[in-house]
Amino acid sequence: MGAGHLSVEYAPRPTAVREARAEVRKQLEGWGLAEQEDLVDTAELLVSELATNALLHSASRFRLTLTAAHGVLRCEVADTGRRAPQVLQAGGAESGRGMFLVDALARRWGCHQDGPGKTVWFELGTCGADGCGRRQP
């Protein structure tokens, strides 16, 4: 797999999360990663969680950035919100489990303040080997 980079901005509308998911699948297919169905499904799920958080908590435009290089897929969602995401335990609540999923499924993730807003990111392994993409001890 070669390197790839994509950055797309979305308006704060109900279809934005679905559009971001579709863009993730399209790009990963274009980068030759479609045969790794678990990778594509996980990336779509986690991007949708971050995009949903951006819409719910900042109600602003958000930018999705995907980078694939050196066996790592990095997905970033930047918005104008200032509040850092928190990992909540998966309980019976209707919402609040998005970062729990990110924490459980991503190799690494984080958040940094970015000018007037923040960027939340996660990484998944793309090498396809046993244990690739799993959290490092």
N, C-alpha and C positions, 0 to 999 in steps of 0.2 A: 504494500500500500504506500502510495506517495503522500506527500503533505497536502493539506487542504486548509482553506480559510474562507469563512463566510461571515458577514455581519448584516443583519436585517433589522430595521426598526418597525415597530407595530404601534398602531393607534390604540387607545384604550377602549376597545369595543368587544362585545361578547364573542365574536368569531376569532379574535386574536390568538387565543390559546390553541384552537384547532389549527389555525394557519401555521403557528410555530411548530406544532407537532408534525404537520405535513412537510414542512421545510426540512426538519431534522431527517426524516425518512428519505426524502428526495436527495439531500446532500450525502448522506451516508451511502446510499445506493450509488450515487455518482462517484464517490471516492472508493468504490469497490469493497465496501464493508457489509453489503446486504446479506452475504452468506452467513454472517454472524447475527442470526435473528435475535438472540438474547441481548446482544449489544444494542441493536436498533430499538428493540422494545423497551429496554431499560432507559436508553437516552431519551426516547419519546416521552416516557412516563415522567422522568425527572425534570425534563424541560417544561412539561405541562404543569408540574407542581410549582416550579419557580415562576413561570409566566402567570399562573393563577395568583400567586402571592403578590407579584408586581401589580396586577390589576386590583386586587382586593385592598392592598395596604397603601398603595401610592396613587391609584386611579390616574396614572399618567402614561405617557408613551413609554415603551420599554424597548431595549435593544437586545437581540439575541446574537451572540457571537459563538461560532463553532470553529475549533481549530483541531486538526488531526495531524500529528507528527510524532515520530519516534515511539510508536506503539501506544500513544495516549490520545484519547479524545477529550478535549476540554470544552465544556459548554458554560457560557456565561450569560446571565440576564442582568442588565443594568436598568435601574429606574431612578426616579427622583426621591423615593422614600429614604428616610434617614435611619429607620429602626432596623437593627440587625435581626435576622431570623433566629428563632429559637427552636430547638428540638424538643417536641412534646412527646410524651409516651403515647403509643397507639392505644387509645381507649375507646369508649363508646361515642365520643363526640362526632358530630357530622363533619367538622373541619379541624384543622390544626395538626394533621398528621403528615403534611407534605415534607417537612424537613426531617421527620422521623424516617421516611422512605429514602430521602437523599442520604442521610447519615448511614442507613443500613445497606444501601446498594452501591454507593459511589466508592471508588478507591480512595479519594480524598475530596474534601469540599471546604469552602471558606467564604468569607465575606469581607470586603474592604470598602471603606468610604471612598467615594470617587467624585470629587468636586461637590456639587450640591446634592448628590444622591449616593447610591451604593451599587456595588456589583456583587452578586452572589454567583459562585461558580462551583462546578464539580468536575471530576475527572473519572474516566473509565478506561480500562486497558483495552487495546485493540489487537493484541498479538495473537489471540485465539488459543494460547497455551493454557494448560491446567493452572488455575490460580491467577491467571492474568485478569486484571480488572478488580481483583479482590483487594480489600483494605490491607495495607501493609502494616505489620505489627509495630 
